[in-house]
């Protein structure tokens, strides 16, 4: 289909792991008719991810026998640059359901994306490493490089999230200490005021 065919061997038709620029395709649509496919692709290219999500949801409902729709929807829900579209839990549910029918590196990569989206970075990294090992054994250096970049990005996000969680925990602890200090000071003032009144 128009719009998803890579030009060079080291290019990929869809964003893998992370959307690098506005308009980069995040899902391809295999549809019953060319008009439906073109419409969905146009929505994704235009950054109209909500509409693309809705169209893929309808396709999943209408074509229950077509697992590729669930896979595309899962990827879109895991990596869409629009927060209103991303839904890691649903992406995870969809891809785990697909994995019951068989495992592929593409499904594994989508699983890692969904896990990263829900914050399960340890499992995401573990799966990404396993996929990378399989791809290296298969002798696909371009795919291995892409997967290494994705792995680095997942690890970076995990580190960023860990740091942010530690920062927030520190802030919570400081706030609790401040509240304790204020209560202690208030009690001391009230005791002093009571003593002055007597």
Secondary structure, 3 states (H helix, E strand, C coil): CCCCCCCCCCCCCCCCCCCCCCCCCCCCCCCCCHHHHHHHHHHHHCCCHHHHHHHHHHHHHHCCCCHHHHHHHHHHHHHCCCCCCCCHHHHHHHHHHHHCCCCCHHHHHHHHHHHHHCCCHHHHHHHHHHHHHHHHHCCCHHHHHHHHHHHHHHHHHHHHHHHHHHHHHHHHHHHHHHHHHHHHHHHHHHHHHHHHHC
